[in-house]
Every structure is written in structure tokens, then in C-alpha cells.
């Protein structure tokens, strides 16, 4: 059973100065509604060329051993 689940949310401005801080305890977190939507990170997806070259490089180094 979860007894303590405290969360501290810190917000910083673009200069790195603390803008606000919010403290949530277990009861406050239970009252919050979270979205079921998921975000995709397009930056982490590798292009076909990048994955192909990585595969060729890996095969090349494996043959050296």
C-alpha cells in the first residue's frame, strides 16, 4: 500500500531562475486528471539512411574481429 507519494513541481524561466513551485501530496494527485494521449518524439526516430549506414558500420566492425 502506498503511504506517501509527494511530488514537487518546479518551473523555471528561460534564464534558469525559479518561476514557481508547487507541492502535491497523495490526495491532490488523486484529484488530478491526466490525459490518455501520447506524444511522439520525431527527433528520436532514425531515418532509413541513418539506420542503413549504422547497420553497414556494425557489420563492418564485426568482420574485423
C-alpha distance (Angstrom), angle and dihedral (degrees) to the residues before:
residue distance angle dihedral
X1 . . .
X2 3.78 . .
X3 3.79 110.1 .
X4 3.79 102.8 170.3
X5 3.76 128.7 23.9
X6 3.79 109.5 158.5
X7 3.78 120.8 170.1
X8 3.78 128.3 -164.9
X9 3.81 116.8 -160.0
X10 3.80 115.8 -162.4
X11 3.79 122.9 -169.2
X12 3.79 121.6 -161.7
X13 3.78 130.1 -168.0
X14 3.78 122.2 -129.2
X15 3.81 90.8 -85.9
X16 3.80 93.8 56.2
X17 3.80 94.9 -106.9
X18 3.80 116.2 140.0
X19 3.79 107.6 -102.5
X20 3.80 101.3 177.9
X21 3.77 141.9 -17.6
X22 3.78 127.8 -152.2
X23 3.78 126.6 -170.2
X24 3.80 119.4 -154.7
X25 3.77 124.5 -171.0
X26 3.80 126.6 -162.3
X27 3.82 94.0 -85.9
X28 3.80 93.6 50.0
X29 3.81 91.0 49.2
X30 3.80 91.1 51.5
X31 3.81 90.2 54.5
X32 3.81 92.8 53.0
X33 3.76 120.5 95.5
X34 3.78 117.2 -140.9
X35 3.76 125.0 -160.1
X36 3.79 122.2 -114.8
X37 3.80 92.3 -146.5
X38 3.78 118.7 113.7
X39 3.78 127.0 -146.9
X40 3.76 124.8 -140.5
X41 3.76 123.0 -138.5
X42 3.79 106.6 -141.6
X43 3.80 92.0 -178.2
X44 3.79 94.0 64.7
X45 3.78 94.0 51.6
X46 3.76 110.7 98.8
X47 3.76 120.5 -137.7
X48 3.79 121.1 -121.1
X49 3.81 92.1 -107.6
X50 3.80 92.7 50.4
X51 3.80 93.4 49.4
X52 3.82 91.5 45.0
X53 3.81 92.9 51.5
X54 3.78 91.1 45.9
X55 3.80 89.8 53.0
X56 3.82 92.3 49.2
X57 3.81 91.0 48.7
X58 3.81 91.4 49.8
X59 3.82 91.9 50.3
X60 3.79 90.9 47.4
X61 3.79 93.2 53.5
X62 3.81 92.4 44.6
X63 3.81 91.1 57.0
X64 3.82 91.2 54.9
X65 3.80 92.7 63.6
